[in-house]
Amino acid sequence: MAGRAGLRSTAKRSNTMSSSPIIAVVGGINMDLVYETERMPILGESMDALSLLTVPGGKGANTAISTYKAGHNNPASTQTGSDRRASVGKKDLEIRVCMNGAVGDDAYGKTLLKKLEDHGIDTTGVHTFEGAQSGTCVVIVEKDTGESRNLGILGANGQYEPHEPERIECLAGKAGKSGTKPDLIVTHLGVPRETVEQILETASNAGVDTILNPSAPLYLVSEVYPAVTHLIMNESEAAILTPKPYEAFKDPKTREECAKHFIDLGAKNVIITLGEKGAYYRTESGQKGHVAAEKNVRVRDTTGAGDSFIGAYAVDYVRQKHRGEKFDIVQAITFASKAAARTIEAIGAQESLPWADEMDRKY
């Protein structure tokens, strides 16, 4: 990729933020068709589902909504629910969220855009491609276990690239038009890999922090990792990118080796999420350890748990940085784990994402 040396940029990262920090999300926007079943069908078997839900999804859109909700209280729980700013906690700051991605000019595309806008998200960076189909994903969920399997098609997501690839400001929505940079960029691989690599390079050169969730996992050139401030992935993604057998990640030593591998490649912080076993982390300074998952969680649907984790992690990171604190990665992972736990207690990725005042909810 041209200009790859830019990933080694020594551009100074700012320790100051505006009064309303901006988190820009880059990733897929899909319509999810969620089938709930008694069990997964075996090869060649036809069976009836128990129910079908058609709900907005996509890792990028899920993360954008998760980020917004993790930074705001539920408007329905306030006296002035119509005023979104009134739903921000008194001790918290207003975090703006900008979505960057693509939809088709079909009925799904209109619904997906409206869903994002209804959650207060700036969709200036979302392209609508004429004649294209919006991304779609079939999700099969087992009723008793909550485990799911997904099969998707990129659709318009596969055509996405930023309005102005060389200007990181273009990811900051309306504020970017006046030269404002995002304070943090969160990106998935639900859009073309080359586009993600270019965005990480541009962010590095501009001194903007990044989160990369390599999902769906694809090979990334090793030069990209120095541009990654936070690399967050689950065991399956880590196994594909390392590569190591998935079964090997049951051994804590394998997790340690994997995290160190990506730190050695240049990532600043590495988190490997482990589902009900919590998360393992390692930082460039040598800090490492395990954070336990939430206890007594009633699992209904694991879809969206990772997106919820990343959105909440992003919010806590930005809050800590805004307060001028030394980053406490354990605090951020703990907050993110609460968000993921609340998410898997309901069906449907976006509908189940918790608001800030719902993180400690227990059934």
ABEGO torsion letter per residue (X at the ends): XBGAAAAABABBBBABBBABBBBBBBEBBBBBBBBBBABBBBBGBBBBBABBBBBBBEAAAAAAAAAAAAABBBAAABABAABAAAABBAABBBBBBBBBBBBBABAAAAAAAAAAAAAGBBAAABBBBBGBBBBBBBBBBBAAAGBBBBBBBAEAAAABBBABAABAAAAAEAAAAAGBBBABBBBBAABBAAAAAAAAAAAAAAGBBBBBBBOBBBBBBAAAAAABABBBBBAAAAAAAOBBBAAAAABAAAAAAAAAAAAAAGBABBBBBAEAAEBBBBBAAGBBEBBBBBBGBBBABABGAAAAAAAAAAAAAAAAAAAGBBBBAAAAAAAAAAAAAAAAABBEAAAABBBAAAAABBX
